Amino acid sequence: MNIQGYLQIRDSFINGGLIISGFIVTLSLLLLLLTFLSHRRRTLRLHAEMIEKLLIATIMAGFLLIIYFHVGISRNVFISHPGMETVRFYVPPWIETEKLYFWALIISVIRLLSSPVDDLHIAGSRLILASFGILAVVSGSFSNPLPFFHREVMIWGLVRGSTDELQYLAYMVSRARYFYNSVYMWIHPPALFVSYAFLTMSLPGFIGMMFRKKTDDLSLIYRYLRPGYLFLTAGLILGYPWAVEAWRGSWWWDPKITGSLVMWAFYTAILHTMIYRRRLYRFTGITGMVSFIFLVYTYLLTYISTGVHAYG
């Protein structure tokens, strides 16, 4: 392991991230302000559109910086010991403090490729994008990158050459095999975050269904709910073999898993209520709002609950 090389690339990432963070927060705040003001002054809509495009471009640039950092990790953090096969760490860019950034990135891509025409939908999608831009920075994506992985590397550096080195190397090999480098890590979490992004973008449609009856709301919900539901279902299914491989023991009643299944049931219920949308228009909107609240709660279970998914 080249610990000096790792520390150098981490420091350069943090320094570069400070600039990106400043731009993201500034553009997000401007977009929030212009979105609220453009409701009264239509002349500001072009300014809001320009700021939105700049924000999307900046978020994408920030993700490229994250990729640069992760490539540096794979080149500098590796296990090379006599009698052991060399193991490199391919850390995915959607764990620890980078989760919300990846969520914001997918929202940016969806927003870039979509073109809602309803004023409520445009305003709602911009508020979502700006809010997640701020959350992505506040979560520490650039200021405190991968804190638990960093702690593992620092401990590894401390035990090198000691009697505890082989034991710690065995632990790190296990972490690489069943967590960082696992093929399921590269398909299960991103599938869920893609679903979260699509389901989040359906929120303006549900808000609209609570207060009015317009087919535009229904169209928006279908546009985002269908891929969101498919990715959510696929993500949950793909998590099963990973759980069996990594944990083996009893994990079914883990709070995160239980919460995810309940969330899936909520969105399944929405798809069924939309069959009777003419009679259950407002009820569908309320159900959508409750489902999103449960989505946020399920995400937070990683941080507020105990279990195999507990953060740290």
SULBELNOR-V736854 format. One record per pair of residues at least 12 apart in sequence whose ideal C-beta (glycine too) atoms are under 6 Angstrom apart, sorted by sequence separation. I is the first residue (numbers start at 1). GAP is how many residues later the second one is. If there is no record, write none. Layout:
# SULBELNOR-V736854
i=I gap=GAP
i=I gap=GAP
This chain:
# SULBELNOR-V736854
i=77 gap=12
i=205 gap=12
i=34 gap=13
i=35 gap=13
i=34 gap=14
i=74 gap=14
i=111 gap=14
i=273 gap=14
i=205 gap=15
i=73 gap=16
i=74 gap=16
i=205 gap=16
i=270 gap=17
i=73 gap=18
i=111 gap=18
i=270 gap=18
i=202 gap=19
i=31 gap=20
i=30 gap=21
i=31 gap=21
i=70 gap=21
i=107 gap=22
i=202 gap=22
i=70 gap=23
i=201 gap=23
i=202 gap=23
i=27 gap=24
i=31 gap=24
i=236 gap=24
i=267 gap=24
i=107 gap=25
i=266 gap=25
i=198 gap=26
i=27 gap=27
i=66 gap=27
i=27 gap=28
i=104 gap=28
i=266 gap=28
i=104 gap=29
i=198 gap=29
i=199 gap=29
i=198 gap=30
i=263 gap=31
i=104 gap=32
i=232 gap=32
i=263 gap=32
i=195 gap=33
i=24 gap=34
i=23 gap=35
i=100 gap=35
i=101 gap=35
i=263 gap=35
i=100 gap=36
i=195 gap=36
i=194 gap=37
i=195 gap=37
i=229 gap=38
i=260 gap=38
i=100 gap=39
i=259 gap=39
i=101 gap=40
i=191 gap=40
i=195 gap=40
i=20 gap=42
i=63 gap=42
i=97 gap=42
i=259 gap=42
i=97 gap=43
i=98 gap=43
i=191 gap=43
i=192 gap=43
i=97 gap=44
i=191 gap=44
i=59 gap=45
i=256 gap=45
i=59 gap=46
i=255 gap=46
i=97 gap=47
i=188 gap=47
i=16 gap=49
i=59 gap=49
i=96 gap=50
i=188 gap=50
i=255 gap=50
i=187 gap=51
i=188 gap=51
i=56 gap=52
i=96 gap=52
i=255 gap=52
i=254 gap=53
i=256 gap=53
i=188 gap=54
i=254 gap=54
i=254 gap=55
i=13 gap=56
i=56 gap=56
i=251 gap=57
i=184 gap=58
i=247 gap=61
i=9 gap=63
i=178 gap=68
i=213 gap=68
i=6 gap=70
i=5 gap=71
i=6 gap=71
i=128 gap=72
i=209 gap=72
i=210 gap=72
i=2 gap=74
i=52 gap=74
i=209 gap=75
i=210 gap=75
i=1 gap=76
i=209 gap=76
i=1 gap=77
i=55 gap=78
i=206 gap=79
i=124 gap=80
i=206 gap=82
i=121 gap=83
i=206 gap=83
i=120 gap=84
i=87 gap=86
i=89 gap=87
i=110 gap=87
i=35 gap=88
i=106 gap=88
i=120 gap=88
i=87 gap=89
i=91 gap=89
i=203 gap=89
i=79 gap=90
i=103 gap=90
i=107 gap=90
i=35 gap=91
i=89 gap=91
i=90 gap=91
i=102 gap=91
i=106 gap=91
i=110 gap=91
i=35 gap=92
i=92 gap=93
i=103 gap=93
i=92 gap=94
i=103 gap=94
i=31 gap=95
i=94 gap=95
i=94 gap=96
i=32 gap=98
i=118 gap=98
i=31 gap=99
i=94 gap=99
i=121 gap=99
i=28 gap=102
i=28 gap=105
i=28 gap=106
i=24 gap=109
i=25 gap=109
i=25 gap=112
i=24 gap=113
i=21 gap=116
i=21 gap=121
i=17 gap=125
i=3 gap=154
i=148 gap=164
